[in-house]
Amino acid sequence: MASAKLLAVRRPIVVILGATGTGKSKLALEIAQTYHGEIISADSMQCYQGLDITTNKVTASEQRLATHHMIGYASPLQSNHTVQDFAAKALPLIADLLDRNVLPIVVGGTHYYIEALLWNLLILEQSGSDNSTAIFSSNSGDCSGQKVCDNNEKSEKYEKMSTDELHQELSKVDIESAHRIHPNDRRKVLRALSVYSRHGVTMTDILKQQHNDTSDEDAVRGGLRFENTCVIWVQTEQSVLDARCDDRVDKMLEAGLIKEMTLFHSQFNESRIEGNKADYTYGLFQSIGFKEFHAYLTLTEENRTSEEGKTIFKLAVEQMKLRTRQYARKQMKWIKNRFLKRGSANVPHVYAVDATDPAQWKDQVHDPAMDIVEAYINRTLPQQLPIEVNDSFNKRKHAICDICDGPMTFTTTKDWEIHIKGRKHKSSQVRKKRLVAKIENTTEILDSSKKQLCDTLDQYISDNKRPKNDEA
């Protein structure tokens, strides 16, 4: 085995990126078998116990081929398992594997989970009933143990405020964050307010500290945790990926998806507090399928077999396929934005393998990936070149367009440039020029009429003015 002669060298951390349906899990398993590595799942849904079909977990037989971690450890009835919970459990695990010279292989579709592992975040909230927050150093990633007071009252106040009111509130305490965050982005506005209310420190100050720690003018994260980080992106042509997403949904249905979700709904209804209901923005209910099949799952057995029930089922299947395809696109967009939009020491190189044709898997995916991993293990450069990054990073920019209806607010240079080059903005410019010209023309007419009126009045007064000796 290639790994036998390399045990004396400290292992890198391998990260497998890619959209759902590209074959990430298959490649991770092959790397683990070749180099005696262990797989760490970075998936916000697979961390829950059960619901193996819904969350598309690797099979039991696949898990026996290599050790898998971070799968099925959280209760599916837990209201919300957070990225902080994940990082607190996964980071010590990775450290232990590296200490034992075992290759950690991180794979999963929840990319912000992967991001929490790769970069030192200055603030990482801990879960817990006391609402305490830990402040992390960007150099060590260790918790300082600082505690802050409970802010439930203020949080409840924020929740009752409109998004516009929240943005105005943020402008009072952190004007730079208010300019950076779009007024309609309620989640980010709430987070910035929460950071300030809990720490007494603005998000702007935190980002400035990150810039200083990374010596990177455009840094939006802390430093890279692991010096030797190998990132492989499993790519697939879009049309092929769309077909795979649809096929995946069909296979999940054949495997018993409806039965599994129905059982969970029943368990949830039995255990939930009275008055509570499913929230599709939290916890396991975020899994693709629950929201799409909600109308069908709440039907009685009799109604499911009716014509209306069949129509509802068909629509749910179409919606689940659409959502799966959209999610795959979102995953690819994240990879491009977070790894390829700028080059710096803070972002590791990314190597691409092409999984479009399953018949070419060995030549196009397996062999290139093994060469890349072995190069990282040997601390040498892979023969394959990494993907070229785009150095024109999408910088922050606060801009307000008062020409278009709105006014419209923009927070990045890219969005602003797209807008001012767009048809809507250009049409608004034309309409405004016409309006200005019309107003100016009207003003000229009014000025001319005013002058004529004044001249007429002056003439009238002059013509009708009597000499003093004629006055009675």
Residue pairs with C-beta under 8 A, 6 or more apart in sequence:
1 34
1 35
1 36
2 34
2 35
2 370
2 374
3 34
3 35
3 36
3 103
3 377
6 35
6 374
6 377
6 378
7 101
9 377
9 378
9 379
10 98
10 101
10 228
11 37
11 97
11 98
11 101
11 102
11 103
11 104
11 228
11 377
12 103
12 226
12 228
12 229
12 230
12 373
12 376
12 377
13 94
13 98
13 104
13 106
13 226
13 228
13 229
13 230
14 31
14 37
14 103
14 104
14 105
14 106
14 230
14 231
14 232
14 373
14 376
15 105
15 106
15 107
15 114
15 118
15 229
15 230
15 231
15 232
15 348
16 24
16 27
16 28
16 31
16 105
16 106
16 107
16 232
16 234
17 24
17 111
17 114
17 231
17 232
17 233
17 234
17 335
17 339
17 350
18 24
18 233
18 234
18 235
18 236
18 331
18 335
18 355
19 109
19 236
19 241
19 327
19 328
19 329
19 331
19 332
20 56
20 109
20 245
20 248
20 324
20 327
20 328
20 331
21 236
21 241
21 244
21 245
21 248
21 324
21 328
22 234
22 235
22 236
22 241
22 244
22 355
23 234
23 236
23 355
23 361
23 365
24 107
24 108
24 109
24 234
25 58
25 62
25 107
27 107
27 232
27 234
27 353
27 355
27 365
27 366
27 369
28 39
28 105
28 107
29 39
29 58
29 62
29 65
29 66
30 366
30 369
30 370
31 37
31 103
31 105
31 369
31 370
31 373
32 38
32 39
32 65
32 66
32 67
32 103
32 105
33 65
33 66
34 370
34 373
35 103
35 373
35 377
36 102
36 103
37 66
37 102
37 103
37 104
37 105
38 66
38 67
38 68
38 69
38 97
38 102
38 103
38 104
38 105
39 66
39 67
39 68
39 69
39 105
39 106
39 107
40 68
40 69
40 70
40 90
40 93
40 94
40 104
40 105
40 106
40 107
41 47
41 58
41 68
41 69
41 70
41 71
41 107
41 108
42 70
42 86
42 90
42 106
42 107
42 108
42 109
42 110
42 111
42 113
42 114
42 117
43 55
43 70
43 71
43 108
43 109
43 110
43 113
44 81
44 83
44 86
44 110
44 113
44 286
45 51
45 54
45 55
45 110
45 284
45 286
45 287
46 55
46 56
46 57
46 70
46 71
46 72
46 108
47 70
47 71
47 72
47 73
47 74
47 81
47 86
48 55
48 72
48 74
48 75
48 76
48 78
48 81
48 283
48 284
49 72
49 73
49 74
49 75
49 76
50 72
50 76
50 260
50 264
51 76
51 260
51 261
51 264
51 284
51 287
52 260
53 252
53 255
53 256
53 257
53 260
54 252
54 257
54 260
54 261
54 264
54 287
54 289
54 290
55 284
55 287
56 248
56 252
57 71
57 72
58 68
58 71
63 71
69 90
69 93
70 86
70 89
70 90
70 93
73 89
74 81
74 85
76 264
76 267
76 283
76 284
77 267
77 268
77 271
77 272
78 283
78 284
79 282
79 283
80 282
80 283
81 283
82 125
82 127
83 112
83 113
83 116
84 116
84 124
84 125
84 126
84 127
85 127
86 113
86 116
87 113
87 116
87 117
87 124
88 126
90 113
90 117
91 117
91 141
91 225
93 104
94 104
94 106
94 117
94 226
97 103
97 104
98 104
103 373
103 377
106 114
106 117
108 114
109 327
109 331
111 331
111 334
111 335
111 338
112 334
115 221
115 338
116 124
117 225
118 224
118 225
118 226
118 229
118 348
119 221
119 222
119 223
119 224
119 225
119 346
120 136
120 137
120 138
120 139
120 140
120 141
120 221
120 222
120 223
120 224
120 225
121 136
121 138
121 221
121 222
122 135
122 136
122 137
122 138
122 206
122 209
122 210
122 222
123 133
123 135
123 136
123 195
123 199
123 206
124 134
124 136
124 143
125 133
125 134
126 132
126 133
126 134
126 143
130 147
130 150
131 150
131 151
131 152
131 198
132 147
132 148
133 146
133 147
133 148
133 198
133 199
134 143
134 144
134 145
134 146
135 143
135 144
135 146
135 199
136 142
136 143
136 144
136 222
137 144
138 209
138 210
138 213
138 214
138 222
138 223
139 213
139 223
141 222
141 225
148 198
148 199
149 198
151 194
151 197
151 198
154 197
155 194
155 197
158 166
158 169
158 190
158 193
158 194
161 169
163 183
163 184
163 186
163 189
164 183
166 186
166 189
166 190
166 193
167 178
167 181
167 183
167 189
169 193
170 177
170 178
170 181
170 189
170 192
170 193
171 178
173 193
173 196
173 202
174 192
174 196
174 202
174 203
174 204
176 202
176 204
177 192
177 202
177 203
177 204
179 398
179 411
180 204
180 396
180 398
180 411
181 188
181 189
181 192
181 411
182 188
182 409
182 410
182 411
183 189
183 409
191 203
192 202
192 203
195 201
195 202
195 203
195 206
196 202
196 203
207 220
210 219
210 220
210 221
210 222
211 217
211 219
213 219
213 222
213 223
214 221
214 222
214 223
214 344
214 346
216 344
216 345
216 346
218 342
218 344
218 393
218 395
219 344
219 346
221 346
223 346
224 345
224 346
224 347
224 348
228 376
228 379
229 348
230 348
230 351
230 372
230 373
230 376
231 339
231 348
231 349
231 350
231 351
232 350
232 351
232 352
232 353
232 369
232 372
232 373
233 335
233 339
233 350
233 351
233 352
233 353
233 387
234 353
234 355
234 365
235 352
235 353
235 354
235 355
235 356
236 244
236 354
236 355
236 356
237 356
240 356
241 325
241 328
242 325
242 328
245 321
245 324
245 325
245 328
246 321
246 324
246 325
248 324
249 317
249 320
249 321
249 324
252 289
253 317
257 289
258 293
258 296
258 297
261 289
261 290
261 293
261 297
262 297
264 284
265 278
265 297
265 298
268 278
278 285
278 290
278 294
279 285
280 286
280 290
280 291
280 294
284 290
285 291
288 320
288 323
288 324
288 327
289 320
290 297
292 316
292 319
292 320
292 323
293 316
293 320
295 312
295 316
296 304
296 309
296 312
296 313
296 316
299 309
299 312
303 309
304 313
335 350
337 394
338 347
339 347
339 348
339 350
339 387
339 389
340 350
340 387
340 389
340 390
341 389
341 390
341 392
341 393
341 394
342 389
342 390
342 391
342 393
343 389
343 391
347 389
349 386
349 387
350 386
350 387
351 368
351 369
351 372
351 382
351 384
351 386
351 387
352 387
353 364
353 365
353 368
353 369
354 360
354 364
354 365
355 361
355 364
355 365
356 364
357 364
368 384
371 382
371 383
371 384
372 382
372 384
375 381
375 382
375 383
376 382
394 412
394 413
394 414
395 412
395 413
396 411
396 412
396 413
397 410
397 411
397 412
397 413
397 416
398 409
398 410
398 411
399 409
399 410
399 416
400 407
400 408
400 409
400 410
401 407
401 408
401 410
401 419
401 420
401 425
403 425
403 428
403 429
403 432
404 419
404 424
404 425
404 428
405 428
408 419
410 416
410 419
419 425
